[in-house]
Amino acid sequence: MDHATRLKRLKFRSWHRGTKEADLMIGGFFDRFAADWTPAELDWFEALLEEQDVDIMGWAIGSLPCPPAWDGPMMARMRTLSYVPVAE
């Protein structure tokens, strides 16, 4: 599959997760960063989409421990989008 087709497919899968919250987090992550991803990062993201939304969201917001296979620079970037500062 060519690169453009792969990106379109991943965008669709990112924005059609099953819950609005997952769509916003995962789709928003895709929209913000995918244009600059390397082929290896695309592979990582495509594999991540096979995981359950509740797990992905838990890893990203820190409510679940992130397995080593998913913990790294890409998950760290996803966490930057899921961080909501607490008002003091």
PyMOL Python script that loads the backbone (N, CA, C, O; Angstrom):
from pymol import cmd

cmd.read_pdbstr("""\
ATOM      1  N   MET A   1       0.852  -1.168   0.000  1.00  0.00           N
ATOM      2  CA  MET A   1       0.000   0.000   0.000  1.00  0.00           C
ATOM      3  C   MET A   1       0.904   1.239   0.000  1.00  0.00           C
ATOM      4  O   MET A   1       1.909   1.282   0.710  1.00  0.00           O
ATOM      5  N   ASP A   2       0.545   2.223  -0.784  1.00  0.00           N
ATOM      6  CA  ASP A   2       1.373   3.428  -0.837  1.00  0.00           C
ATOM      7  C   ASP A   2       1.175   4.272   0.425  1.00  0.00           C
ATOM      8  O   ASP A   2       0.227   4.076   1.185  1.00  0.00           O
ATOM      9  N   HIS A   3       2.091   5.209   0.621  1.00  0.00           N
ATOM     10  CA  HIS A   3       2.125   6.013   1.848  1.00  0.00           C
ATOM     11  C   HIS A   3       0.835   6.819   2.044  1.00  0.00           C
ATOM     12  O   HIS A   3       0.290   6.853   3.147  1.00  0.00           O
ATOM     13  N   ALA A   4       0.348   7.462   0.990  1.00  0.00           N
ATOM     14  CA  ALA A   4      -0.863   8.288   1.108  1.00  0.00           C
ATOM     15  C   ALA A   4      -2.078   7.445   1.496  1.00  0.00           C
ATOM     16  O   ALA A   4      -2.885   7.862   2.327  1.00  0.00           O
ATOM     17  N   THR A   5      -2.206   6.275   0.901  1.00  0.00           N
ATOM     18  CA  THR A   5      -3.320   5.385   1.229  1.00  0.00           C
ATOM     19  C   THR A   5      -3.215   4.906   2.671  1.00  0.00           C
ATOM     20  O   THR A   5      -4.214   4.831   3.387  1.00  0.00           O
ATOM     21  N   ARG A   6      -2.007   4.587   3.084  1.00  0.00           N
ATOM     22  CA  ARG A   6      -1.799   4.136   4.463  1.00  0.00           C
ATOM     23  C   ARG A   6      -2.197   5.229   5.456  1.00  0.00           C
ATOM     24  O   ARG A   6      -2.857   4.947   6.456  1.00  0.00           O
ATOM     25  N   LEU A   7      -1.803   6.464   5.187  1.00  0.00           N
ATOM     26  CA  LEU A   7      -2.165   7.576   6.072  1.00  0.00           C
ATOM     27  C   LEU A   7      -3.678   7.769   6.137  1.00  0.00           C
ATOM     28  O   LEU A   7      -4.226   7.986   7.218  1.00  0.00           O
ATOM     29  N   LYS A   8      -4.352   7.695   5.001  1.00  0.00           N
ATOM     30  CA  LYS A   8      -5.811   7.832   4.986  1.00  0.00           C
ATOM     31  C   LYS A   8      -6.467   6.733   5.815  1.00  0.00           C
ATOM     32  O   LYS A   8      -7.406   6.985   6.571  1.00  0.00           O
ATOM     33  N   ARG A   9      -5.965   5.525   5.664  1.00  0.00           N
ATOM     34  CA  ARG A   9      -6.513   4.395   6.424  1.00  0.00           C
ATOM     35  C   ARG A   9      -6.299   4.593   7.926  1.00  0.00           C
ATOM     36  O   ARG A   9      -7.212   4.374   8.721  1.00  0.00           O
ATOM     37  N   LEU A  10      -5.101   5.003   8.304  1.00  0.00           N
ATOM     38  CA  LEU A  10      -4.807   5.226   9.721  1.00  0.00           C
ATOM     39  C   LEU A  10      -5.613   6.387  10.285  1.00  0.00           C
ATOM     40  O   LEU A  10      -6.057   6.336  11.432  1.00  0.00           O
ATOM     41  N   LYS A  11      -5.803   7.420   9.497  1.00  0.00           N
ATOM     42  CA  LYS A  11      -6.616   8.558   9.958  1.00  0.00           C
ATOM     43  C   LYS A  11      -8.045   8.089  10.250  1.00  0.00           C
ATOM     44  O   LYS A  11      -8.617   8.426  11.287  1.00  0.00           O
ATOM     45  N   PHE A  12      -8.605   7.319   9.335  1.00  0.00           N
ATOM     46  CA  PHE A  12      -9.961   6.817   9.542  1.00  0.00           C
ATOM     47  C   PHE A  12     -10.027   5.974  10.812  1.00  0.00           C
ATOM     48  O   PHE A  12     -10.920   6.163  11.638  1.00  0.00           O
ATOM     49  N   ARG A  13      -9.087   5.046  10.972  1.00  0.00           N
ATOM     50  CA  ARG A  13      -9.078   4.178  12.154  1.00  0.00           C
ATOM     51  C   ARG A  13      -8.865   4.973  13.434  1.00  0.00           C
ATOM     52  O   ARG A  13      -9.366   4.595  14.492  1.00  0.00           O
ATOM     53  N   SER A  14      -8.129   6.066  13.343  1.00  0.00           N
ATOM     54  CA  SER A  14      -7.866   6.908  14.513  1.00  0.00           C
ATOM     55  C   SER A  14      -9.115   7.640  14.977  1.00  0.00           C
ATOM     56  O   SER A  14      -9.326   7.829  16.175  1.00  0.00           O
ATOM     57  N   TRP A  15      -9.935   8.048  14.028  1.00  0.00           N
ATOM     58  CA  TRP A  15     -11.106   8.857  14.340  1.00  0.00           C
ATOM     59  C   TRP A  15     -12.394   8.046  14.467  1.00  0.00           C
ATOM     60  O   TRP A  15     -13.456   8.623  14.699  1.00  0.00           O
ATOM     61  N   HIS A  16     -12.326   6.736  14.323  1.00  0.00           N
ATOM     62  CA  HIS A  16     -13.517   5.884  14.429  1.00  0.00           C
ATOM     63  C   HIS A  16     -13.230   4.748  15.398  1.00  0.00           C
ATOM     64  O   HIS A  16     -13.207   3.578  15.017  1.00  0.00           O
ATOM     65  N   ARG A  17     -13.009   5.115  16.664  1.00  0.00           N
ATOM     66  CA  ARG A  17     -12.607   4.155  17.676  1.00  0.00           C
ATOM     67  C   ARG A  17     -13.792   3.554  18.433  1.00  0.00           C
ATOM     68  O   ARG A  17     -13.683   2.444  18.953  1.00  0.00           O
ATOM     69  N   GLY A  18     -14.894   4.246  18.506  1.00  0.00           N
ATOM     70  CA  GLY A  18     -16.046   3.712  19.227  1.00  0.00           C
ATOM     71  C   GLY A  18     -16.566   4.612  20.329  1.00  0.00           C
ATOM     72  O   GLY A  18     -17.739   4.536  20.695  1.00  0.00           O
ATOM     73  N   THR A  19     -15.702   5.466  20.861  1.00  0.00           N
ATOM     74  CA  THR A  19     -16.157   6.460  21.834  1.00  0.00           C
ATOM     75  C   THR A  19     -15.602   7.817  21.424  1.00  0.00           C
ATOM     76  O   THR A  19     -14.532   7.906  20.822  1.00  0.00           O
ATOM     77  N   LYS A  20     -16.324   8.848  21.750  1.00  0.00           N
ATOM     78  CA  LYS A  20     -15.885  10.197  21.392  1.00  0.00           C
ATOM     79  C   LYS A  20     -14.552  10.542  22.051  1.00  0.00           C
ATOM     80  O   LYS A  20     -13.696  11.185  21.444  1.00  0.00           O
ATOM     81  N   GLU A  21     -14.387  10.108  23.299  1.00  0.00           N
ATOM     82  CA  GLU A  21     -13.146  10.408  24.022  1.00  0.00           C
ATOM     83  C   GLU A  21     -11.939   9.780  23.331  1.00  0.00           C
ATOM     84  O   GLU A  21     -10.901  10.420  23.165  1.00  0.00           O
ATOM     85  N   ALA A  22     -12.093   8.512  22.931  1.00  0.00           N
ATOM     86  CA  ALA A  22     -10.992   7.827  22.236  1.00  0.00           C
ATOM     87  C   ALA A  22     -10.748   8.463  20.871  1.00  0.00           C
ATOM     88  O   ALA A  22      -9.600   8.633  20.461  1.00  0.00           O
ATOM     89  N   ASP A  23     -11.816   8.812  20.171  1.00  0.00           N
ATOM     90  CA  ASP A  23     -11.661   9.485  18.881  1.00  0.00           C
ATOM     91  C   ASP A  23     -10.848  10.759  19.039  1.00  0.00           C
ATOM     92  O   ASP A  23      -9.921  11.010  18.269  1.00  0.00           O
ATOM     93  N   LEU A  24     -11.195  11.561  20.035  1.00  0.00           N
ATOM     94  CA  LEU A  24     -10.498  12.831  20.233  1.00  0.00           C
ATOM     95  C   LEU A  24      -9.035  12.640  20.613  1.00  0.00           C
ATOM     96  O   LEU A  24      -8.161  13.343  20.105  1.00  0.00           O
ATOM     97  N   MET A  25      -8.767  11.689  21.506  1.00  0.00           N
ATOM     98  CA  MET A  25      -7.390  11.492  21.942  1.00  0.00           C
ATOM     99  C   MET A  25      -6.540  10.872  20.835  1.00  0.00           C
ATOM    100  O   MET A  25      -5.481  11.397  20.493  1.00  0.00           O
ATOM    101  N   ILE A  26      -7.001   9.769  20.282  1.00  0.00           N
ATOM    102  CA  ILE A  26      -6.200   9.034  19.306  1.00  0.00           C
ATOM    103  C   ILE A  26      -6.214   9.751  17.954  1.00  0.00           C
ATOM    104  O   ILE A  26      -5.176   9.880  17.305  1.00  0.00           O
ATOM    105  N   GLY A  27      -7.380  10.211  17.539  1.00  0.00           N
ATOM    106  CA  GLY A  27      -7.467  10.959  16.288  1.00  0.00           C
ATOM    107  C   GLY A  27      -6.720  12.279  16.361  1.00  0.00           C
ATOM    108  O   GLY A  27      -6.049  12.677  15.410  1.00  0.00           O
ATOM    109  N   GLY A  28      -6.842  12.955  17.498  1.00  0.00           N
ATOM    110  CA  GLY A  28      -6.119  14.214  17.681  1.00  0.00           C
ATOM    111  C   GLY A  28      -4.615  14.020  17.654  1.00  0.00           C
ATOM    112  O   GLY A  28      -3.886  14.843  17.100  1.00  0.00           O
ATOM    113  N   PHE A  29      -4.151  12.935  18.249  1.00  0.00           N
ATOM    114  CA  PHE A  29      -2.727  12.590  18.221  1.00  0.00           C
ATOM    115  C   PHE A  29      -2.278  12.361  16.780  1.00  0.00           C
ATOM    116  O   PHE A  29      -1.241  12.868  16.352  1.00  0.00           O
ATOM    117  N   PHE A  30      -3.070  11.596  16.044  1.00  0.00           N
ATOM    118  CA  PHE A  30      -2.739  11.349  14.643  1.00  0.00           C
ATOM    119  C   PHE A  30      -2.669  12.661  13.863  1.00  0.00           C
ATOM    120  O   PHE A  30      -1.692  12.919  13.161  1.00  0.00           O
ATOM    121  N   ASP A  31      -3.700  13.481  13.987  1.00  0.00           N
ATOM    122  CA  ASP A  31      -3.733  14.742  13.234  1.00  0.00           C
ATOM    123  C   ASP A  31      -2.559  15.648  13.564  1.00  0.00           C
ATOM    124  O   ASP A  31      -2.016  16.309  12.679  1.00  0.00           O
ATOM    125  N   ARG A  32      -2.170  15.684  14.814  1.00  0.00           N
ATOM    126  CA  ARG A  32      -1.100  16.586  15.252  1.00  0.00           C
ATOM    127  C   ARG A  32       0.284  16.135  14.794  1.00  0.00           C
ATOM    128  O   ARG A  32       1.123  16.972  14.460  1.00  0.00           O
ATOM    129  N   PHE A  33       0.539  14.815  14.773  1.00  0.00           N
ATOM    130  CA  PHE A  33       1.905  14.351  14.567  1.00  0.00           C
ATOM    131  C   PHE A  33       2.161  13.500  13.328  1.00  0.00           C
ATOM    132  O   PHE A  33       3.314  13.402  12.907  1.00  0.00           O
ATOM    133  N   ALA A  34       1.166  12.888  12.732  1.00  0.00           N
ATOM    134  CA  ALA A  34       1.381  11.873  11.691  1.00  0.00           C
ATOM    135  C   ALA A  34       2.165  12.366  10.479  1.00  0.00           C
ATOM    136  O   ALA A  34       2.904  11.592   9.870  1.00  0.00           O
ATOM    137  N   ALA A  35       2.020  13.620  10.126  1.00  0.00           N
ATOM    138  CA  ALA A  35       2.709  14.134   8.929  1.00  0.00           C
ATOM    139  C   ALA A  35       4.225  14.000   9.035  1.00  0.00           C
ATOM    140  O   ALA A  35       4.909  13.920   8.014  1.00  0.00           O
ATOM    141  N   ASP A  36       4.752  13.974  10.241  1.00  0.00           N
ATOM    142  CA  ASP A  36       6.198  13.909  10.446  1.00  0.00           C
ATOM    143  C   ASP A  36       6.704  12.522  10.839  1.00  0.00           C
ATOM    144  O   ASP A  36       7.899  12.362  11.091  1.00  0.00           O
ATOM    145  N   TRP A  37       5.830  11.515  10.898  1.00  0.00           N
ATOM    146  CA  TRP A  37       6.241  10.200  11.351  1.00  0.00           C
ATOM    147  C   TRP A  37       7.092   9.477  10.328  1.00  0.00           C
ATOM    148  O   TRP A  37       6.879   9.580   9.120  1.00  0.00           O
ATOM    149  N   THR A  38       8.061   8.743  10.846  1.00  0.00           N
ATOM    150  CA  THR A  38       8.888   7.866  10.023  1.00  0.00           C
ATOM    151  C   THR A  38       8.096   6.584   9.743  1.00  0.00           C
ATOM    152  O   THR A  38       7.065   6.350  10.373  1.00  0.00           O
ATOM    153  N   PRO A  39       8.560   5.761   8.816  1.00  0.00           N
ATOM    154  CA  PRO A  39       7.882   4.475   8.594  1.00  0.00           C
ATOM    155  C   PRO A  39       7.813   3.621   9.870  1.00  0.00           C
ATOM    156  O   PRO A  39       6.811   2.945  10.103  1.00  0.00           O
ATOM    157  N   ALA A  40       8.855   3.646  10.685  1.00  0.00           N
ATOM    158  CA  ALA A  40       8.839   2.876  11.936  1.00  0.00           C
ATOM    159  C   ALA A  40       7.790   3.423  12.899  1.00  0.00           C
ATOM    160  O   ALA A  40       7.127   2.649  13.590  1.00  0.00           O
ATOM    161  N   GLU A  41       7.632   4.737  12.954  1.00  0.00           N
ATOM    162  CA  GLU A  41       6.613   5.336  13.822  1.00  0.00           C
ATOM    163  C   GLU A  41       5.211   5.012  13.321  1.00  0.00           C
ATOM    164  O   GLU A  41       4.302   4.783  14.119  1.00  0.00           O
ATOM    165  N   LEU A  42       5.032   4.993  11.998  1.00  0.00           N
ATOM    166  CA  LEU A  42       3.745   4.572  11.442  1.00  0.00           C
ATOM    167  C   LEU A  42       3.445   3.125  11.814  1.00  0.00           C
ATOM    168  O   LEU A  42       2.309   2.788  12.147  1.00  0.00           O
ATOM    169  N   ASP A  43       4.470   2.267  11.758  1.00  0.00           N
ATOM    170  CA  ASP A  43       4.288   0.870  12.152  1.00  0.00           C
ATOM    171  C   ASP A  43       3.853   0.778  13.617  1.00  0.00           C
ATOM    172  O   ASP A  43       2.953   0.012  13.960  1.00  0.00           O
ATOM    173  N   TRP A  44       4.505   1.566  14.470  1.00  0.00           N
ATOM    174  CA  TRP A  44       4.172   1.576  15.900  1.00  0.00           C
ATOM    175  C   TRP A  44       2.718   1.977  16.101  1.00  0.00           C
ATOM    176  O   TRP A  44       1.975   1.320  16.829  1.00  0.00           O
ATOM    177  N   PHE A  45       2.322   3.061  15.448  1.00  0.00           N
ATOM    178  CA  PHE A  45       0.967   3.566  15.612  1.00  0.00           C
ATOM    179  C   PHE A  45      -0.061   2.572  15.076  1.00  0.00           C
ATOM    180  O   PHE A  45      -1.096   2.346  15.703  1.00  0.00           O
ATOM    181  N   GLU A  46       0.219   1.991  13.940  1.00  0.00           N
ATOM    182  CA  GLU A  46      -0.702   1.019  13.357  1.00  0.00           C
ATOM    183  C   GLU A  46      -0.882  -0.172  14.293  1.00  0.00           C
ATOM    184  O   GLU A  46      -1.998  -0.665  14.457  1.00  0.00           O
ATOM    185  N   ALA A  47       0.193  -0.632  14.901  1.00  0.00           N
ATOM    186  CA  ALA A  47       0.108  -1.729  15.865  1.00  0.00           C
ATOM    187  C   ALA A  47      -0.652  -1.290  17.128  1.00  0.00           C
ATOM    188  O   ALA A  47      -1.434  -2.061  17.683  1.00  0.00           O
ATOM    189  N   LEU A  48      -0.416  -0.056  17.572  1.00  0.00           N
ATOM    190  CA  LEU A  48      -1.114   0.461  18.752  1.00  0.00           C
ATOM    191  C   LEU A  48      -2.630   0.440  18.547  1.00  0.00           C
ATOM    192  O   LEU A  48      -3.381   0.161  19.482  1.00  0.00           O
ATOM    193  N   LEU A  49      -3.071   0.730  17.341  1.00  0.00           N
ATOM    194  CA  LEU A  49      -4.507   0.763  17.062  1.00  0.00           C
ATOM    195  C   LEU A  49      -5.180  -0.600  17.243  1.00  0.00           C
ATOM    196  O   LEU A  49      -6.407  -0.679  17.298  1.00  0.00           O
ATOM    197  N   GLU A  50      -4.406  -1.648  17.334  1.00  0.00           N
ATOM    198  CA  GLU A  50      -4.963  -2.979  17.584  1.00  0.00           C
ATOM    199  C   GLU A  50      -5.291  -3.182  19.061  1.00  0.00           C
ATOM    200  O   GLU A  50      -6.013  -4.114  19.416  1.00  0.00           O
ATOM    201  N   GLU A  51      -4.766  -2.318  19.914  1.00  0.00           N
ATOM    202  CA  GLU A  51      -5.020  -2.404  21.359  1.00  0.00           C
ATOM    203  C   GLU A  51      -6.402  -1.833  21.690  1.00  0.00           C
ATOM    204  O   GLU A  51      -6.997  -1.109  20.891  1.00  0.00           O
ATOM    205  N   GLN A  52      -6.889  -2.164  22.855  1.00  0.00           N
ATOM    206  CA  GLN A  52      -8.185  -1.664  23.319  1.00  0.00           C
ATOM    207  C   GLN A  52      -8.078  -0.166  23.636  1.00  0.00           C
ATOM    208  O   GLN A  52      -7.074   0.295  24.179  1.00  0.00           O
ATOM    209  N   ASP A  53      -9.112   0.570  23.294  1.00  0.00           N
ATOM    210  CA  ASP A  53      -9.124   2.013  23.548  1.00  0.00           C
ATOM    211  C   ASP A  53      -8.912   2.345  25.016  1.00  0.00           C
ATOM    212  O   ASP A  53      -8.163   3.265  25.345  1.00  0.00           O
ATOM    213  N   VAL A  54      -9.562   1.606  25.893  1.00  0.00           N
ATOM    214  CA  VAL A  54      -9.444   1.884  27.322  1.00  0.00           C
ATOM    215  C   VAL A  54      -7.990   1.740  27.767  1.00  0.00           C
ATOM    216  O   VAL A  54      -7.534   2.489  28.631  1.00  0.00           O
ATOM    217  N   ASP A  55      -7.260   0.792  27.191  1.00  0.00           N
ATOM    218  CA  ASP A  55      -5.849   0.625  27.532  1.00  0.00           C
ATOM    219  C   ASP A  55      -5.016   1.775  26.986  1.00  0.00           C
ATOM    220  O   ASP A  55      -4.206   2.356  27.708  1.00  0.00           O
ATOM    221  N   ILE A  56      -5.211   2.104  25.723  1.00  0.00           N
ATOM    222  CA  ILE A  56      -4.451   3.202  25.107  1.00  0.00           C
ATOM    223  C   ILE A  56      -4.666   4.490  25.899  1.00  0.00           C
ATOM    224  O   ILE A  56      -3.711   5.200  26.215  1.00  0.00           O
ATOM    225  N   MET A  57      -5.910   4.779  26.212  1.00  0.00           N
ATOM    226  CA  MET A  57      -6.214   6.004  26.943  1.00  0.00           C
ATOM    227  C   MET A  57      -5.621   5.967  28.346  1.00  0.00           C
ATOM    228  O   MET A  57      -5.092   6.971  28.821  1.00  0.00           O
ATOM    229  N   GLY A  58      -5.704   4.827  29.008  1.00  0.00           N
ATOM    230  CA  GLY A  58      -5.116   4.688  30.342  1.00  0.00           C
ATOM    231  C   GLY A  58      -3.612   4.888  30.326  1.00  0.00           C
ATOM    232  O   GLY A  58      -3.063   5.542  31.213  1.00  0.00           O
ATOM    233  N   TRP A  59      -2.943   4.336  29.332  1.00  0.00           N
ATOM    234  CA  TRP A  59      -1.486   4.516  29.212  1.00  0.00           C
ATOM    235  C   TRP A  59      -1.150   5.976  28.949  1.00  0.00           C
ATOM    236  O   TRP A  59      -0.182   6.509  29.489  1.00  0.00           O
ATOM    237  N   ALA A  60      -1.966   6.619  28.108  1.00  0.00           N
ATOM    238  CA  ALA A  60      -1.680   8.014  27.732  1.00  0.00           C
ATOM    239  C   ALA A  60      -1.924   8.987  28.881  1.00  0.00           C
ATOM    240  O   ALA A  60      -1.180   9.956  29.035  1.00  0.00           O
ATOM    241  N   ILE A  61      -2.951   8.743  29.686  1.00  0.00           N
ATOM    242  CA  ILE A  61      -3.225   9.680  30.779  1.00  0.00           C
ATOM    243  C   ILE A  61      -2.553   9.262  32.081  1.00  0.00           C
ATOM    244  O   ILE A  61      -2.571  10.004  33.063  1.00  0.00           O
ATOM    245  N   GLY A  62      -1.959   8.069  32.083  1.00  0.00           N
ATOM    246  CA  GLY A  62      -1.211   7.624  33.244  1.00  0.00           C
ATOM    247  C   GLY A  62      -2.027   6.909  34.302  1.00  0.00           C
ATOM    248  O   GLY A  62      -1.531   6.680  35.405  1.00  0.00           O
ATOM    249  N   SER A  63      -3.265   6.549  33.997  1.00  0.00           N
ATOM    250  CA  SER A  63      -4.073   5.832  34.978  1.00  0.00           C
ATOM    251  C   SER A  63      -3.786   4.330  34.968  1.00  0.00           C
ATOM    252  O   SER A  63      -4.171   3.615  35.894  1.00  0.00           O
ATOM    253  N   LEU A  64      -3.114   3.857  33.927  1.00  0.00           N
ATOM    254  CA  LEU A  64      -2.672   2.466  33.830  1.00  0.00           C
ATOM    255  C   LEU A  64      -1.183   2.452  33.542  1.00  0.00           C
ATOM    256  O   LEU A  64      -0.691   3.303  32.800  1.00  0.00           O
ATOM    257  N   PRO A  65      -0.454   1.501  34.115  1.00  0.00           N
ATOM    258  CA  PRO A  65       0.964   1.409  33.771  1.00  0.00           C
ATOM    259  C   PRO A  65       1.107   1.016  32.301  1.00  0.00           C
ATOM    260  O   PRO A  65       0.414   0.121  31.818  1.00  0.00           O
ATOM    261  N   CYS A  66       1.990   1.678  31.616  1.00  0.00           N
ATOM    262  CA  CYS A  66       2.198   1.433  30.194  1.00  0.00           C
ATOM    263  C   CYS A  66       3.179   0.276  30.007  1.00  0.00           C
ATOM    264  O   CYS A  66       4.281   0.310  30.555  1.00  0.00           O
ATOM    265  N   PRO A  67       2.792  -0.747  29.240  1.00  0.00           N
ATOM    266  CA  PRO A  67       3.718  -1.849  28.976  1.00  0.00           C
ATOM    267  C   PRO A  67       4.966  -1.340  28.244  1.00  0.00           C
ATOM    268  O   PRO A  67       4.880  -0.395  27.459  1.00  0.00           O
ATOM    269  N   PRO A  68       6.102  -1.950  28.492  1.00  0.00           N
ATOM    270  CA  PRO A  68       7.349  -1.508  27.854  1.00  0.00           C
ATOM    271  C   PRO A  68       7.276  -1.452  26.326  1.00  0.00           C
ATOM    272  O   PRO A  68       7.924  -0.608  25.707  1.00  0.00           O
ATOM    273  N   ALA A  69       6.498  -2.338  25.722  1.00  0.00           N
ATOM    274  CA  ALA A  69       6.390  -2.345  24.256  1.00  0.00           C
ATOM    275  C   ALA A  69       5.802  -1.048  23.708  1.00  0.00           C
ATOM    276  O   ALA A  69       6.069  -0.678  22.565  1.00  0.00           O
ATOM    277  N   TRP A  70       5.012  -0.365  24.511  1.00  0.00           N
ATOM    278  CA  TRP A  70       4.351   0.857  24.055  1.00  0.00           C
ATOM    279  C   TRP A  70       4.963   2.117  24.658  1.00  0.00           C
ATOM    280  O   TRP A  70       4.732   3.218  24.159  1.00  0.00           O
ATOM    281  N   ASP A  71       5.730   1.966  25.710  1.00  0.00           N
ATOM    282  CA  ASP A  71       6.298   3.124  26.397  1.00  0.00           C
ATOM    283  C   ASP A  71       7.556   3.585  25.669  1.00  0.00           C
ATOM    284  O   ASP A  71       8.505   2.819  25.502  1.00  0.00           O
ATOM    285  N   GLY A  72       7.553   4.814  25.249  1.00  0.00           N
ATOM    286  CA  GLY A  72       8.689   5.362  24.517  1.00  0.00           C
ATOM    287  C   GLY A  72       8.349   6.742  23.992  1.00  0.00           C
ATOM    288  O   GLY A  72       7.412   7.376  24.476  1.00  0.00           O
ATOM    289  N   PRO A  73       9.094   7.214  23.015  1.00  0.00           N
ATOM    290  CA  PRO A  73       8.892   8.583  22.512  1.00  0.00           C
ATOM    291  C   PRO A  73       7.502   8.844  21.946  1.00  0.00           C
ATOM    292  O   PRO A  73       6.955   9.933  22.125  1.00  0.00           O
ATOM    293  N   MET A  74       6.925   7.858  21.265  1.00  0.00           N
ATOM    294  CA  MET A  74       5.596   8.075  20.691  1.00  0.00           C
ATOM    295  C   MET A  74       4.539   8.194  21.791  1.00  0.00           C
ATOM    296  O   MET A  74       3.671   9.064  21.719  1.00  0.00           O
ATOM    297  N   MET A  75       4.602   7.336  22.800  1.00  0.00           N
ATOM    298  CA  MET A  75       3.640   7.431  23.897  1.00  0.00           C
ATOM    299  C   MET A  75       3.873   8.719  24.675  1.00  0.00           C
ATOM    300  O   MET A  75       2.917   9.332  25.150  1.00  0.00           O
ATOM    301  N   ALA A  76       5.117   9.134  24.811  1.00  0.00           N
ATOM    302  CA  ALA A  76       5.403  10.401  25.495  1.00  0.00           C
ATOM    303  C   ALA A  76       4.747  11.557  24.757  1.00  0.00           C
ATOM    304  O   ALA A  76       4.220  12.474  25.388  1.00  0.00           O
ATOM    305  N   ARG A  77       4.772  11.527  23.425  1.00  0.00           N
ATOM    306  CA  ARG A  77       4.096  12.584  22.651  1.00  0.00           C
ATOM    307  C   ARG A  77       2.596  12.511  22.844  1.00  0.00           C
ATOM    308  O   ARG A  77       1.932  13.540  22.963  1.00  0.00           O
ATOM    309  N   MET A  78       2.059  11.302  22.876  1.00  0.00           N
ATOM    310  CA  MET A  78       0.617  11.163  23.100  1.00  0.00           C
ATOM    311  C   MET A  78       0.242  11.723  24.465  1.00  0.00           C
ATOM    312  O   MET A  78      -0.816  12.331  24.625  1.00  0.00           O
ATOM    313  N   ARG A  79       1.104  11.518  25.438  1.00  0.00           N
ATOM    314  CA  ARG A  79       0.830  12.042  26.782  1.00  0.00           C
ATOM    315  C   ARG A  79       0.802  13.564  26.800  1.00  0.00           C
ATOM    316  O   ARG A  79       0.092  14.146  27.619  1.00  0.00           O
ATOM    317  N   THR A  80       1.548  14.224  25.929  1.00  0.00           N
ATOM    318  CA  THR A  80       1.531  15.686  25.914  1.00  0.00           C
ATOM    319  C   THR A  80       0.164  16.208  25.509  1.00  0.00           C
ATOM    320  O   THR A  80      -0.227  17.300  25.921  1.00  0.00           O
ATOM    321  N   LEU A  81      -0.563  15.449  24.713  1.00  0.00           N
ATOM    322  CA  LEU A  81      -1.901  15.880  24.300  1.00  0.00           C
ATOM    323  C   LEU A  81      -2.971  15.531  25.323  1.00  0.00           C
ATOM    324  O   LEU A  81      -4.050  16.123  25.324  1.00  0.00           O
ATOM    325  N   SER A  82      -2.675  14.572  26.191  1.00  0.00           N
ATOM    326  CA  SER A  82      -3.693  14.158  27.160  1.00  0.00           C
ATOM    327  C   SER A  82      -3.531  14.812  28.510  1.00  0.00           C
ATOM    328  O   SER A  82      -4.345  14.597  29.408  1.00  0.00           O
ATOM    329  N   TYR A  83      -2.495  15.604  28.666  1.00  0.00           N
ATOM    330  CA  TYR A  83      -2.247  16.265  29.935  1.00  0.00           C
ATOM    331  C   TYR A  83      -3.157  17.478  30.097  1.00  0.00           C
ATOM    332  O   TYR A  83      -3.185  18.366  29.245  1.00  0.00           O
ATOM    333  N   VAL A  84      -3.884  17.501  31.176  1.00  0.00           N
ATOM    334  CA  VAL A  84      -4.751  18.628  31.491  1.00  0.00           C
ATOM    335  C   VAL A  84      -4.274  19.202  32.819  1.00  0.00           C
ATOM    336  O   VAL A  84      -4.433  18.555  33.854  1.00  0.00           O
ATOM    337  N   PRO A  85      -3.688  20.409  32.815  1.00  0.00           N
ATOM    338  CA  PRO A  85      -3.202  20.962  34.071  1.00  0.00           C
ATOM    339  C   PRO A  85      -4.352  21.243  35.035  1.00  0.00           C
ATOM    340  O   PRO A  85      -5.448  21.634  34.632  1.00  0.00           O
ATOM    341  N   VAL A  86      -4.076  21.038  36.288  1.00  0.00           N
ATOM    342  CA  VAL A  86      -5.060  21.299  37.339  1.00  0.00           C
ATOM    343  C   VAL A  86      -4.944  22.765  37.743  1.00  0.00           C
ATOM    344  O   VAL A  86      -3.849  23.245  38.036  1.00  0.00           O
ATOM    345  N   ALA A  87      -6.043  23.459  37.760  1.00  0.00           N
ATOM    346  CA  ALA A  87      -6.038  24.864  38.167  1.00  0.00           C
ATOM    347  C   ALA A  87      -5.704  24.962  39.658  1.00  0.00           C
ATOM    348  O   ALA A  87      -6.195  24.175  40.467  1.00  0.00           O
ATOM    349  N   GLU A  88      -4.893  25.903  39.994  1.00  0.00           N
ATOM    350  CA  GLU A  88      -4.515  26.077  41.409  1.00  0.00           C
ATOM    351  C   GLU A  88      -5.383  27.095  42.084  1.00  0.00           C
ATOM    352  O   GLU A  88      -5.206  27.367  43.271  1.00  0.00           O
TER     353      GLU A  88
END
""", "prot")
cmd.dss("prot")
cmd.show_as("cartoon", "prot")
cmd.util.cbc("prot")
cmd.orient("prot")
